[in-house]
Amino acid sequence: MTADTRRRPKNNVDGETFRDMCRAFAEREIKPRWQQADRDAKFPREFYVAAAQAGLIGLHTPESLGGADLGVTEEAISIEEQAKVNPNLAIVALIQGVAGSLLAEHGSEVHHRLVRENIAGTRLLALAVTEPEAGSDVQNVKTSARRDGDHWVLDGIKSFITLGGDCDTMTVLARTDPSQGRHGMHFFAVDRDTPGVQTSQIKAYANRPVPTYRVMLDNVRVPEERRLAAGFGAIMAGFNRERVMVAARWLGHMQTALAWAIDYAKVRQQFGKPIGANQSIAFKLAQGHVDVQAARHLTYHAAARWDSGVPVKDIILDVSSAKLFVTQAVYRITQDALHIGGGWGITEELPAMRMALDALVAPVTVGSYEIQLRVIAKQLGLPCD
Ligand SMILES: Cc1cc2nc3c(=O)[nH]c(=O)nc-3n(C[C@H](O)[C@H](O)[C@H](O)COP(=O)(O)OP(=O)(O)OC[C@H]3O[C@@H](n4cnc5c(N)ncnc54)[C@H](O)[C@@H]3O)c2cc1C
Protein backbone atom coordinates (compact mmCIF):
# COMPACT_ATOMS: atom_id res chain seq x y z
CA MET A 1 0.00 0.00 0.00
CA THR A 2 1.29 3.48 -0.84
CA ALA A 3 -0.33 6.87 -0.41
CA ASP A 4 -1.84 6.65 -3.89
CA THR A 5 -2.49 3.00 -4.69
CA ARG A 6 -4.53 0.69 -2.51
CA ARG A 7 -5.95 -2.78 -2.75
CA ARG A 8 -9.71 -2.88 -2.32
CA PRO A 9 -11.22 -5.64 -0.18
CA LYS A 10 -12.31 -8.65 -2.22
CA ASN A 11 -14.97 -10.06 0.09
CA ASN A 12 -17.87 -8.73 2.08
CA VAL A 13 -20.18 -10.21 4.69
CA ASP A 14 -23.55 -9.38 6.15
CA GLY A 15 -22.65 -6.67 8.66
CA GLU A 16 -25.22 -7.59 11.33
CA THR A 17 -24.43 -11.32 11.24
CA PHE A 18 -20.73 -10.50 11.49
CA ARG A 19 -21.41 -8.11 14.38
CA ASP A 20 -23.33 -10.83 16.22
CA MET A 21 -20.39 -13.21 15.75
CA CYS A 22 -17.92 -10.62 17.10
CA ARG A 23 -20.19 -9.86 20.06
CA ALA A 24 -20.43 -13.56 20.91
CA PHE A 25 -16.64 -13.87 20.64
CA ALA A 26 -16.13 -10.91 23.01
CA GLU A 27 -18.59 -12.33 25.56
CA ARG A 28 -16.94 -15.74 25.39
CA GLU A 29 -13.24 -14.83 25.22
CA ILE A 30 -12.84 -11.34 26.72
CA LYS A 31 -15.40 -11.22 29.52
CA PRO A 32 -13.90 -14.07 31.59
CA ARG A 33 -10.31 -12.84 31.12
CA TRP A 34 -9.97 -9.09 31.19
CA GLN A 35 -10.29 -8.38 34.92
CA GLN A 36 -7.55 -10.81 35.93
CA ALA A 37 -5.32 -9.49 33.12
CA ASP A 38 -6.00 -5.95 34.33
CA ARG A 39 -5.10 -6.80 37.94
CA ASP A 40 -1.90 -8.62 36.89
CA ALA A 41 -0.95 -6.19 34.07
CA LYS A 42 -0.12 -9.32 32.11
CA PHE A 43 -1.21 -10.16 28.57
CA PRO A 44 -3.19 -13.43 28.35
CA ARG A 45 -1.60 -14.94 25.26
CA GLU A 46 -4.34 -17.54 24.93
CA PHE A 47 -6.64 -14.67 24.00
CA TYR A 48 -4.62 -14.03 20.82
CA VAL A 49 -4.85 -17.74 19.96
CA ALA A 50 -8.63 -17.65 20.50
CA ALA A 51 -8.95 -14.55 18.28
CA ALA A 52 -6.97 -16.29 15.54
CA GLN A 53 -9.10 -19.43 15.83
CA ALA A 54 -12.23 -17.29 15.52
CA GLY A 55 -10.83 -15.81 12.29
CA LEU A 56 -10.48 -12.29 13.74
CA ILE A 57 -6.74 -11.90 13.05
CA GLY A 58 -5.93 -10.89 9.48
CA LEU A 59 -9.43 -9.74 8.55
CA HIS A 60 -7.92 -7.30 6.06
CA THR A 61 -5.22 -9.65 4.70
CA PRO A 62 -5.57 -11.28 1.25
CA GLU A 63 -6.89 -14.85 1.18
CA SER A 64 -3.65 -16.01 -0.46
CA LEU A 65 -1.90 -15.25 2.87
CA GLY A 66 -4.60 -16.86 4.99
CA GLY A 67 -6.64 -13.73 5.66
CA ALA A 68 -10.33 -12.97 5.13
CA ASP A 69 -9.81 -10.14 2.60
CA LEU A 70 -12.55 -8.07 4.21
CA GLY A 71 -12.69 -4.30 4.54
CA VAL A 72 -11.90 -1.72 7.17
CA THR A 73 -15.63 -1.63 7.95
CA GLU A 74 -15.55 -5.25 9.16
CA GLU A 75 -12.34 -4.61 11.12
CA ALA A 76 -14.06 -1.66 12.80
CA ILE A 77 -17.13 -3.77 13.66
CA SER A 78 -14.89 -6.44 15.20
CA ILE A 79 -12.98 -3.92 17.31
CA GLU A 80 -16.08 -1.97 18.37
CA GLU A 81 -17.80 -5.15 19.63
CA GLN A 82 -14.69 -6.34 21.48
CA ALA A 83 -14.14 -2.88 23.00
CA LYS A 84 -17.65 -2.87 24.42
CA VAL A 85 -16.44 -5.63 26.75
CA ASN A 86 -12.88 -4.35 27.22
CA PRO A 87 -11.17 -1.59 25.23
CA ASN A 88 -7.69 -3.02 25.86
CA LEU A 89 -7.91 -6.61 24.67
CA ALA A 90 -9.75 -5.15 21.67
CA ILE A 91 -6.49 -3.68 20.38
CA VAL A 92 -4.77 -7.03 19.94
CA ALA A 93 -6.33 -7.58 16.51
CA LEU A 94 -5.69 -3.91 15.71
CA ILE A 95 -1.93 -4.17 16.36
CA GLN A 96 -1.75 -7.48 14.46
CA GLY A 97 -3.53 -5.78 11.55
CA VAL A 98 -1.14 -2.83 11.33
CA ALA A 99 2.08 -4.84 11.75
CA GLY A 100 0.73 -7.67 9.59
CA SER A 101 -0.23 -5.30 6.77
CA LEU A 102 3.32 -3.95 6.61
CA LEU A 103 4.59 -7.51 6.19
CA ALA A 104 1.84 -8.53 3.76
CA GLU A 105 1.95 -5.47 1.54
CA HIS A 106 5.65 -4.60 1.54
CA GLY A 107 7.30 -7.93 2.20
CA SER A 108 8.70 -10.91 0.34
CA GLU A 109 7.84 -14.60 0.76
CA VAL A 110 10.01 -14.55 3.92
CA HIS A 111 7.67 -11.98 5.47
CA HIS A 112 4.56 -13.66 4.08
CA ARG A 113 5.41 -16.80 6.02
CA LEU A 114 5.34 -14.67 9.19
CA VAL A 115 1.92 -13.32 8.19
CA ARG A 116 0.51 -16.82 7.68
CA GLU A 117 1.80 -17.85 11.12
CA ASN A 118 0.37 -14.69 12.65
CA ILE A 119 -3.07 -15.39 11.23
CA ALA A 120 -2.84 -19.03 12.36
CA GLY A 121 -2.26 -17.87 15.97
CA THR A 122 1.37 -18.96 16.33
CA ARG A 123 3.26 -15.69 15.81
CA LEU A 124 2.24 -12.64 17.83
CA LEU A 125 3.36 -9.35 16.27
CA ALA A 126 4.20 -5.90 17.65
CA LEU A 127 4.79 -2.58 15.94
CA ALA A 128 7.91 -0.70 17.10
CA VAL A 129 7.97 2.90 15.90
CA THR A 130 7.94 5.23 18.94
CA GLU A 131 11.18 6.19 20.72
CA PRO A 132 11.92 8.22 23.85
CA GLU A 133 12.53 11.32 21.70
CA ALA A 134 10.33 10.41 18.74
CA GLY A 135 6.69 10.25 19.87
CA SER A 136 4.44 12.56 17.88
CA ASP A 137 7.45 13.41 15.71
CA VAL A 138 8.02 10.07 13.97
CA GLN A 139 10.50 11.67 11.58
CA ASN A 140 12.90 11.98 14.52
CA VAL A 141 13.40 8.21 14.82
CA LYS A 142 17.03 7.61 15.82
CA THR A 143 17.30 3.80 15.88
CA SER A 144 20.05 3.07 13.36
CA ALA A 145 20.44 0.19 10.93
CA ARG A 146 23.99 -0.27 9.57
CA ARG A 147 24.68 -2.63 6.66
CA ASP A 148 27.21 -5.37 7.39
CA GLY A 149 27.48 -7.88 4.53
CA ASP A 150 24.19 -9.71 4.13
CA HIS A 151 22.98 -8.43 7.52
CA TRP A 152 21.91 -5.15 9.11
CA VAL A 153 22.99 -4.17 12.63
CA LEU A 154 20.28 -2.33 14.62
CA ASP A 155 20.95 -0.08 17.62
CA GLY A 156 18.49 2.09 19.52
CA ILE A 157 15.65 2.25 22.04
CA LYS A 158 11.94 1.95 21.31
CA SER A 159 9.31 2.95 23.86
CA PHE A 160 5.62 2.24 24.49
CA ILE A 161 5.70 -0.85 22.29
CA THR A 162 2.41 -2.64 22.89
CA LEU A 163 3.07 -6.37 23.39
CA GLY A 164 6.81 -5.69 22.87
CA GLY A 165 7.75 -8.17 25.61
CA ASP A 166 5.04 -10.68 24.68
CA CYS A 167 5.40 -10.84 20.91
CA ASP A 168 7.37 -13.28 18.77
CA THR A 169 8.30 -10.74 16.09
CA MET A 170 8.23 -6.95 15.94
CA THR A 171 8.30 -4.66 12.92
CA VAL A 172 10.97 -2.12 13.86
CA LEU A 173 11.37 1.25 12.11
CA ALA A 174 15.06 2.18 11.77
CA ARG A 175 17.16 4.71 9.92
CA THR A 176 19.07 3.03 7.10
CA ASP A 177 20.40 6.18 5.41
CA PRO A 178 20.64 9.26 7.65
CA SER A 179 21.40 11.50 4.65
CA GLN A 180 17.91 10.80 3.19
CA GLY A 181 15.83 12.19 6.08
CA ARG A 182 12.41 10.54 6.36
CA HIS A 183 13.03 8.68 3.08
CA GLY A 184 16.06 6.91 4.57
CA MET A 185 14.08 4.60 6.89
CA HIS A 186 13.02 0.96 6.63
CA PHE A 187 11.09 -1.55 8.69
CA PHE A 188 12.75 -4.79 9.78
CA ALA A 189 10.98 -7.92 11.01
CA VAL A 190 12.96 -8.65 14.20
CA ASP A 191 12.32 -11.76 16.29
CA ARG A 192 12.11 -10.96 19.98
CA ASP A 193 14.60 -13.73 20.85
CA THR A 194 17.32 -12.28 18.58
CA PRO A 195 20.54 -11.69 20.60
CA GLY A 196 20.74 -8.02 21.67
CA VAL A 197 16.96 -7.49 22.02
CA GLN A 198 15.86 -6.72 25.58
CA THR A 199 12.44 -5.63 26.79
CA SER A 200 11.13 -4.14 30.03
CA GLN A 201 7.51 -3.42 30.85
CA ILE A 202 6.44 0.20 31.36
CA LYS A 203 4.17 0.21 34.37
CA ALA A 204 0.95 2.10 33.66
CA TYR A 205 -2.38 2.88 35.32
CA ALA A 206 -4.34 2.21 32.12
CA ASN A 207 -4.24 -0.28 29.26
CA ARG A 208 -3.03 -2.89 31.71
CA PRO A 209 -4.17 -6.16 30.04
CA VAL A 210 -2.09 -5.29 26.97
CA PRO A 211 1.10 -3.77 28.42
CA THR A 212 3.62 -1.57 26.66
CA TYR A 213 7.39 -2.09 26.79
CA ARG A 214 10.72 -0.39 26.36
CA VAL A 215 12.65 -2.33 23.72
CA MET A 216 16.45 -2.04 23.79
CA LEU A 217 18.25 -2.96 20.57
CA ASP A 218 21.96 -3.44 21.14
CA ASN A 219 24.00 -4.64 18.16
CA VAL A 220 21.06 -6.69 16.85
CA ARG A 221 21.95 -8.56 13.65
CA VAL A 222 19.05 -8.93 11.22
CA PRO A 223 19.38 -10.64 7.82
CA GLU A 224 18.79 -8.44 4.75
CA GLU A 225 15.88 -10.72 3.79
CA ARG A 226 14.04 -9.49 6.93
CA ARG A 227 14.12 -5.85 5.70
CA LEU A 228 10.83 -4.55 4.30
CA ALA A 229 10.44 -2.34 1.24
CA ALA A 230 8.62 0.14 3.49
CA GLY A 231 9.46 2.95 5.86
CA PHE A 232 8.05 6.30 6.94
CA GLY A 233 5.51 6.69 4.10
CA ALA A 234 4.05 3.22 4.65
CA ILE A 235 3.55 3.74 8.37
CA MET A 236 1.92 7.11 7.81
CA ALA A 237 -0.61 5.42 5.48
CA GLY A 238 -0.91 2.58 8.04
CA PHE A 239 -1.60 5.09 10.84
CA ASN A 240 -4.53 6.41 8.82
CA ARG A 241 -6.09 2.97 8.84
CA GLU A 242 -5.17 2.46 12.50
CA ARG A 243 -6.93 5.73 13.37
CA VAL A 244 -10.23 4.33 12.09
CA MET A 245 -9.69 1.26 14.26
CA VAL A 246 -8.85 3.43 17.26
CA ALA A 247 -12.08 5.38 16.67
CA ALA A 248 -13.98 2.05 16.62
CA ARG A 249 -12.26 1.04 19.86
CA TRP A 250 -13.41 4.13 21.72
CA LEU A 251 -16.84 4.04 20.08
CA GLY A 252 -17.30 0.63 21.70
CA HIS A 253 -16.02 1.78 25.09
CA MET A 254 -18.14 4.95 25.20
CA GLN A 255 -21.34 2.94 24.64
CA THR A 256 -20.58 0.72 27.62
CA ALA A 257 -19.74 3.72 29.80
CA LEU A 258 -22.88 5.61 28.75
CA ALA A 259 -25.16 2.59 29.24
CA TRP A 260 -23.74 2.09 32.73
CA ALA A 261 -24.18 5.79 33.65
CA ILE A 262 -27.79 5.85 32.38
CA ASP A 263 -28.68 2.76 34.42
CA TYR A 264 -27.01 4.18 37.52
CA ALA A 265 -28.75 7.56 37.14
CA LYS A 266 -32.09 5.75 36.99
CA VAL A 267 -31.58 3.69 40.16
CA ARG A 268 -29.44 5.88 42.44
CA GLN A 269 -31.82 7.83 44.70
CA GLN A 270 -31.05 11.14 46.41
CA PHE A 271 -33.57 13.67 47.77
CA GLY A 272 -36.25 11.02 47.29
CA LYS A 273 -35.85 10.66 43.52
CA PRO A 274 -33.42 9.15 41.02
CA ILE A 275 -30.41 11.41 40.40
CA GLY A 276 -31.30 11.17 36.67
CA ALA A 277 -34.44 13.20 37.43
CA ASN A 278 -32.18 16.26 37.77
CA GLN A 279 -31.65 18.04 34.47
CA SER A 280 -27.97 18.63 35.28
CA ILE A 281 -27.46 14.85 35.27
CA ALA A 282 -30.00 13.93 32.56
CA PHE A 283 -28.61 16.49 30.10
CA LYS A 284 -25.09 15.08 30.41
CA LEU A 285 -26.48 11.68 29.45
CA ALA A 286 -28.60 13.09 26.63
CA GLN A 287 -25.47 14.79 25.28
CA GLY A 288 -23.61 11.48 25.61
CA HIS A 289 -26.24 9.78 23.47
CA VAL A 290 -25.75 12.37 20.72
CA ASP A 291 -21.97 11.96 21.00
CA VAL A 292 -22.32 8.21 20.45
CA GLN A 293 -24.51 8.72 17.38
CA ALA A 294 -22.08 11.25 15.90
CA ALA A 295 -19.09 9.05 16.74
CA ARG A 296 -20.71 6.07 15.01
CA HIS A 297 -21.41 8.05 11.84
CA LEU A 298 -17.91 9.56 11.68
CA THR A 299 -16.20 6.21 12.32
CA TYR A 300 -18.14 4.19 9.77
CA HIS A 301 -18.04 7.01 7.23
CA ALA A 302 -14.23 6.98 7.45
CA ALA A 303 -14.23 3.16 7.19
CA ALA A 304 -16.49 3.25 4.11
CA ARG A 305 -14.18 5.81 2.48
CA TRP A 306 -11.27 3.40 3.02
CA ASP A 307 -13.20 0.54 1.52
CA SER A 308 -14.17 2.63 -1.52
CA GLY A 309 -10.51 2.46 -2.60
CA VAL A 310 -9.93 6.21 -3.00
CA PRO A 311 -6.29 7.29 -2.43
CA VAL A 312 -5.26 7.72 1.21
CA LYS A 313 -4.61 11.43 0.67
CA ASP A 314 -8.31 11.91 -0.11
CA ILE A 315 -9.56 10.36 3.14
CA ILE A 316 -7.14 11.89 5.64
CA LEU A 317 -9.67 14.61 6.58
CA ASP A 318 -12.42 12.03 7.27
CA VAL A 319 -10.07 9.79 9.25
CA SER A 320 -8.60 12.52 11.45
CA SER A 321 -12.04 14.08 12.04
CA ALA A 322 -13.37 10.71 13.24
CA LYS A 323 -10.33 9.99 15.40
CA LEU A 324 -10.41 13.44 17.00
CA PHE A 325 -14.14 13.52 17.69
CA VAL A 326 -14.41 9.99 19.06
CA THR A 327 -11.41 10.31 21.35
CA GLN A 328 -12.74 13.61 22.73
CA ALA A 329 -16.24 12.17 23.15
CA VAL A 330 -15.11 9.04 25.02
CA TYR A 331 -13.17 11.28 27.39
CA ARG A 332 -16.28 13.41 28.08
CA ILE A 333 -18.57 10.43 28.53
CA THR A 334 -16.28 8.50 30.85
CA GLN A 335 -15.57 11.60 32.95
CA ASP A 336 -19.33 12.24 33.19
CA ALA A 337 -19.90 8.60 34.19
CA LEU A 338 -17.26 8.95 36.91
CA HIS A 339 -18.90 12.16 38.16
CA ILE A 340 -22.37 10.55 38.17
CA GLY A 341 -20.92 7.73 40.29
CA GLY A 342 -20.20 10.32 43.03
CA GLY A 343 -17.92 9.04 45.81
CA TRP A 344 -18.69 5.46 44.83
CA GLY A 345 -17.43 6.28 41.36
CA ILE A 346 -13.81 6.18 42.45
CA THR A 347 -14.16 2.88 44.31
CA GLU A 348 -13.66 -0.62 43.00
CA GLU A 349 -17.33 -1.30 43.71
CA LEU A 350 -18.37 0.51 40.53
CA PRO A 351 -16.78 0.27 37.04
CA ALA A 352 -16.68 4.06 36.49
CA MET A 353 -13.07 4.70 37.52
CA ARG A 354 -11.73 1.76 35.52
CA MET A 355 -13.56 3.02 32.42
CA ALA A 356 -12.35 6.59 32.93
CA LEU A 357 -8.75 5.48 33.51
CA ASP A 358 -8.71 3.41 30.32
CA ALA A 359 -10.12 6.30 28.30
CA LEU A 360 -7.21 8.54 29.40
CA VAL A 361 -5.13 6.86 26.70
CA ALA A 362 -7.59 7.86 23.97
CA PRO A 363 -6.21 11.35 23.28
CA VAL A 364 -2.62 10.15 23.03
CA THR A 365 -2.06 7.12 20.81
CA VAL A 366 -1.65 7.13 17.03
CA GLY A 367 -1.56 10.92 16.90
CA SER A 368 -2.80 13.04 19.81
CA TYR A 369 -5.60 15.66 19.76
CA GLU A 370 -3.11 18.30 18.71
CA ILE A 371 -1.68 16.14 15.95
CA GLN A 372 -5.17 15.43 14.55
CA LEU A 373 -6.02 19.16 14.67
CA ARG A 374 -2.73 19.89 12.91
CA VAL A 375 -3.55 17.34 10.18
CA ILE A 376 -7.08 18.74 9.77
CA ALA A 377 -5.81 22.35 9.62
CA LYS A 378 -3.31 21.36 6.91
CA GLN A 379 -6.03 19.57 4.96
CA LEU A 380 -8.03 22.81 5.09
CA GLY A 381 -5.10 24.55 3.41
CA LEU A 382 -4.02 26.49 6.48
CA PRO A 383 -0.29 27.29 6.71
CA CYS A 384 -0.02 25.40 10.03
CA ASP A 385 3.46 24.07 10.79
C1 LIG B 1 -0.94 2.74 25.75
C2 LIG B 1 0.00 3.12 24.62
C3 LIG B 1 0.25 2.19 23.62
C4 LIG B 1 1.14 2.52 22.59
N1 LIG B 1 1.48 1.55 21.66
C5 LIG B 1 2.45 1.83 20.73
C6 LIG B 1 2.93 0.79 19.85
O1 LIG B 1 2.45 -0.36 19.87
N2 LIG B 1 3.93 1.09 18.97
C7 LIG B 1 4.49 2.33 18.91
O2 LIG B 1 5.38 2.53 18.09
N3 LIG B 1 4.06 3.33 19.74
C8 LIG B 1 3.07 3.11 20.65
N4 LIG B 1 2.64 4.11 21.53
C9 LIG B 1 3.25 5.43 21.45
C10 LIG B 1 2.29 6.52 21.03
O3 LIG B 1 2.06 6.46 19.65
C11 LIG B 1 2.94 7.85 21.49
O4 LIG B 1 2.76 7.89 22.89
C12 LIG B 1 2.34 9.04 20.82
O5 LIG B 1 2.75 9.11 19.49
C13 LIG B 1 2.72 10.34 21.54
O6 LIG B 1 4.09 10.38 21.74
P1 LIG B 1 4.69 10.79 23.22
O7 LIG B 1 4.00 9.94 24.21
O8 LIG B 1 6.16 10.76 23.13
O9 LIG B 1 4.16 12.28 23.44
P2 LIG B 1 4.81 13.63 22.86
O10 LIG B 1 5.01 13.51 21.39
O11 LIG B 1 5.99 14.00 23.70
O12 LIG B 1 3.65 14.66 23.12
C14 LIG B 1 3.43 15.24 24.41
C15 LIG B 1 2.34 16.29 24.28
O13 LIG B 1 2.78 17.33 23.38
C16 LIG B 1 1.82 17.50 22.34
N5 LIG B 1 2.49 17.85 21.08
C17 LIG B 1 3.51 17.18 20.47
N6 LIG B 1 3.83 17.78 19.29
C18 LIG B 1 2.99 18.85 19.17
C19 LIG B 1 2.79 19.87 18.18
N7 LIG B 1 3.52 19.90 17.06
N8 LIG B 1 1.83 20.80 18.39
C20 LIG B 1 1.07 20.77 19.51
N9 LIG B 1 1.20 19.84 20.49
C21 LIG B 1 2.14 18.89 20.31
C22 LIG B 1 1.11 16.17 22.22
O14 LIG B 1 -0.17 16.32 21.64
C23 LIG B 1 1.05 15.73 23.68
O15 LIG B 1 -0.06 16.33 24.31
C24 LIG B 1 1.74 3.81 22.54
C25 LIG B 1 1.44 4.74 23.56
C26 LIG B 1 0.59 4.40 24.59
C27 LIG B 1 0.32 5.43 25.66
The ligand as an SDF file (V2000), in Angstrom:
LIG
                    3D

 53 58  0  0  0  0  0  0  0  0999 V2000
   -0.9370    2.7410   25.7520 C   0  0  0  0  0  0  0  0  0  0  0  0
   -0.0010    3.1230   24.6240 C   0  0  0  0  0  0  0  0  0  0  0  0
    0.2540    2.1940   23.6180 C   0  0  0  0  0  0  0  0  0  0  0  0
    1.1440    2.5180   22.5890 C   0  0  0  0  0  0  0  0  0  0  0  0
    1.4780    1.5540   21.6560 N   0  0  0  0  0  0  0  0  0  0  0  0
    2.4540    1.8250   20.7320 C   0  0  0  0  0  0  0  0  0  0  0  0
    2.9310    0.7910   19.8460 C   0  0  0  0  0  0  0  0  0  0  0  0
    2.4550   -0.3590   19.8670 O   0  0  0  0  0  0  0  0  0  0  0  0
    3.9300    1.0880   18.9680 N   0  0  0  0  0  0  0  0  0  0  0  0
    4.4880    2.3260   18.9070 C   0  0  0  0  0  0  0  0  0  0  0  0
    5.3840    2.5340   18.0940 O   0  0  0  0  0  0  0  0  0  0  0  0
    4.0620    3.3350   19.7350 N   0  0  0  0  0  0  0  0  0  0  0  0
    3.0680    3.1130   20.6520 C   0  0  0  0  0  0  0  0  0  0  0  0
    2.6420    4.1080   21.5250 N   0  0  0  0  0  0  0  0  0  0  0  0
    3.2520    5.4310   21.4460 C   0  0  0  0  0  0  0  0  0  0  0  0
    2.2860    6.5190   21.0260 C   0  0  0  0  0  0  0  0  0  0  0  0
    2.0570    6.4550   19.6450 O   0  0  0  0  0  0  0  0  0  0  0  0
    2.9430    7.8490   21.4920 C   0  0  0  0  0  0  0  0  0  0  0  0
    2.7580    7.8900   22.8900 O   0  0  0  0  0  0  0  0  0  0  0  0
    2.3390    9.0430   20.8190 C   0  0  0  0  0  0  0  0  0  0  0  0
    2.7530    9.1060   19.4910 O   0  0  0  0  0  0  0  0  0  0  0  0
    2.7210   10.3410   21.5390 C   0  0  0  0  0  0  0  0  0  0  0  0
    4.0940   10.3840   21.7450 O   0  0  0  0  0  0  0  0  0  0  0  0
    4.6900   10.7930   23.2200 P   0  0  0  0  0  0  0  0  0  0  0  0
    4.0030    9.9370   24.2060 O   0  0  0  0  0  0  0  0  0  0  0  0
    6.1610   10.7630   23.1280 O   0  0  0  0  0  0  0  0  0  0  0  0
    4.1630   12.2780   23.4440 O   0  0  0  0  0  0  0  0  0  0  0  0
    4.8140   13.6290   22.8630 P   0  0  0  0  0  0  0  0  0  0  0  0
    5.0070   13.5090   21.3880 O   0  0  0  0  0  0  0  0  0  0  0  0
    5.9920   14.0050   23.6970 O   0  0  0  0  0  0  0  0  0  0  0  0
    3.6530   14.6580   23.1190 O   0  0  0  0  0  0  0  0  0  0  0  0
    3.4300   15.2410   24.4060 C   0  0  0  0  0  0  0  0  0  0  0  0
    2.3430   16.2890   24.2810 C   0  0  0  0  0  0  0  0  0  0  0  0
    2.7850   17.3290   23.3800 O   0  0  0  0  0  0  0  0  0  0  0  0
    1.8170   17.5030   22.3410 C   0  0  0  0  0  0  0  0  0  0  0  0
    2.4920   17.8450   21.0830 N   0  0  0  0  0  0  0  0  0  0  0  0
    3.5140   17.1830   20.4670 C   0  0  0  0  0  0  0  0  0  0  0  0
    3.8330   17.7830   19.2950 N   0  0  0  0  0  0  0  0  0  0  0  0
    2.9900   18.8470   19.1710 C   0  0  0  0  0  0  0  0  0  0  0  0
    2.7870   19.8660   18.1800 C   0  0  0  0  0  0  0  0  0  0  0  0
    3.5200   19.8970   17.0620 N   0  0  0  0  0  0  0  0  0  0  0  0
    1.8280   20.7990   18.3940 N   0  0  0  0  0  0  0  0  0  0  0  0
    1.0730   20.7700   19.5130 C   0  0  0  0  0  0  0  0  0  0  0  0
    1.2010   19.8410   20.4920 N   0  0  0  0  0  0  0  0  0  0  0  0
    2.1380   18.8900   20.3130 C   0  0  0  0  0  0  0  0  0  0  0  0
    1.1070   16.1660   22.2190 C   0  0  0  0  0  0  0  0  0  0  0  0
   -0.1750   16.3160   21.6430 O   0  0  0  0  0  0  0  0  0  0  0  0
    1.0500   15.7310   23.6820 C   0  0  0  0  0  0  0  0  0  0  0  0
   -0.0590   16.3260   24.3110 O   0  0  0  0  0  0  0  0  0  0  0  0
    1.7390    3.8080   22.5440 C   0  0  0  0  0  0  0  0  0  0  0  0
    1.4370    4.7350   23.5620 C   0  0  0  0  0  0  0  0  0  0  0  0
    0.5860    4.4040   24.5910 C   0  0  0  0  0  0  0  0  0  0  0  0
    0.3190    5.4300   25.6640 C   0  0  0  0  0  0  0  0  0  0  0  0
  1  2  1  0
  2  3  1  0
  2 52  2  0
  3  4  2  0
  4  5  1  0
  4 50  1  0
  5  6  2  0
  6  7  1  0
  6 13  1  0
  7  8  2  0
  7  9  1  0
  9 10  1  0
 10 11  2  0
 10 12  1  0
 12 13  2  0
 13 14  1  0
 14 15  1  0
 14 50  1  0
 15 16  1  0
 16 17  1  0
 16 18  1  0
 18 19  1  0
 18 20  1  0
 20 21  1  0
 20 22  1  0
 22 23  1  0
 23 24  1  0
 24 25  2  0
 24 26  1  0
 24 27  1  0
 27 28  1  0
 28 29  2  0
 28 30  1  0
 28 31  1  0
 31 32  1  0
 32 33  1  0
 33 34  1  0
 33 48  1  0
 34 35  1  0
 35 36  1  0
 35 46  1  0
 36 37  1  0
 36 45  1  0
 37 38  2  0
 38 39  1  0
 39 40  1  0
 39 45  2  0
 40 41  1  0
 40 42  2  0
 42 43  1  0
 43 44  2  0
 44 45  1  0
 46 47  1  0
 46 48  1  0
 48 49  1  0
 50 51  2  0
 51 52  1  0
 52 53  1  0
M  END
$$$$
